[in-house]
Amino acid sequence: MTNNSRISKISKVGDFIKHYMFGHQAPNQFMSGLKSEVENSLDIDTDTLLQSIKKEAKEIEETNASSIVDAPSHGHLELCSSVLSAYNNLLPEIGDKNSTIDFISRAMMKGVNNLSMRASLSLMLDTCKDNPDRLKDIFSWLMEQYGTTFDWTAERKETEKEDSFSIEIQNCYYFNFFSSQDAAFLTPILCQLDSIWFEMVDPEKHGFMFDKSRYQTQGYGAPKCVFPIVMKKKKS
């Protein structure tokens, strides 16, 4: 096997993993949470509803296939299509826009915020104890996995009182997709997942904090997404 062939094979494996994470694992976790919420809260046939959601999600994917520019964006499209389809199918059953959004938000969090996710995030934060630069490197690597449909920077700032860095997202596939469907109000269903990791940041344990006062996302109406990590400087 030539060196170019090896590189091509590795690239294809990497693309498969990215597509799998965003376009298989995440939608499946969402559907699992949705199934649980429907069974616990709605008096309807769960299997029939989920089949309808999956069928329409596939149709939405096909209609918006032009938004696929790399492996991650293919996965992003599948996840967003599942959320949009869930909204379209649940709205007639629940009858109210805000209640439907709340229902889907709970389902998404229930599906994704699992033991495996929390354990992975806990390990990541623990390895970055007193080392926000390492956390910045990890988050920068994670953002690279999101592909070209996310434009972002990792800005570091230092003042007399603190060292800080912010992952700032100027262009977000999720917000752009839902906006193109006249459904930007669905974006926070995905934005809320950020809270899984930043609620786990313990300043006493990790030596840095997540500054909620500076946190913002496009899904909640901001011009860009900002995820600020701050390390307070000790007085000499």
Secondary structure, 3 states (H helix, E strand, C coil): CCHHHHHHHHHHHHHHHHHHHHHHHHHHHHHHHHHHHHHHHCCCCHHHHHHHHHHHHHHHHHHCHHHCCCHHHHHHHHHHHHHHHHHHHHHHHHCCHHHHHHHHHHHHHHHHCCHHHHHHHHHHHHHCCCCHHHHHHHHHHHHHHCCCCCEEEEEEEECCCEEEEEEEEEECHHHHHHHHCCCHHHCHHHHCCHHHHHCCCCHHHHCCEECCCCCECHHHCCCCEEEEEEEECCCC
